[in-house]
């Protein structure tokens, strides 16, 4: 039997070990441990086999860097779903790639695309509401402050995820994957609101708290990890 098939069997057993049926869970865990011992595999080997990647659609066109509010949104989602966040160039612009275990990258990518669309729309709406006497640059800075406040609010609602660290085993598995596949980590830079416009940042913070930002994130476990409040 190939290593791929063996790891697949172990992963299925590990999934069953989370069953609410205690007997079934214990039996599945025992079977997984026997297979690992028989074939000389460790829990790290099993976890590494689960590492996947998933990329967003283009998030920028001809810019070398993401706006701070957009980068922080991507980082917030990555931390919530135990993923490393990578930026990659693709024809026509830059994309965000999530690296994680199991379905985490796919869920993180979907969540970012949903939240990014919502925030872009809210930022544009706020920018249109600003007075005509403001210059285009002033409006842009105020709209950025609004978006940064929105992200801070969303992060707080999700349980202050900016302070969350990757579990050690997952971190090692993902790092091993990246050593082979490469990519540039999105810099860690928890937004504090740039201070360009405190009133705009506060408006964004309030809007982020009221928005239904978790719509479309399914599953009790995913909702728990994101701090969904009903």
Secondary structure, DSSP 8 states (H G I E B T S, - for coil): --HHHHHHHHHHHHHHTT-SSHHHHHHHHHHHHHHHHHTT--HHHHHHHTEEEEE-S--BSS-SS--HHHHHHHHHHHHHTT-EEEEEEETTEEEEEEEEETTHHHHHHHHHHHHHHHHHHHHHHHHHHS-TTS-HHHHHHHHHHHHHHHHHHHHHHTTSGGG----HHHHHHHHHHHHHH--EE---------SS-HHHHHHHHHHHHHS-TTTT--SHHHHHHTT---
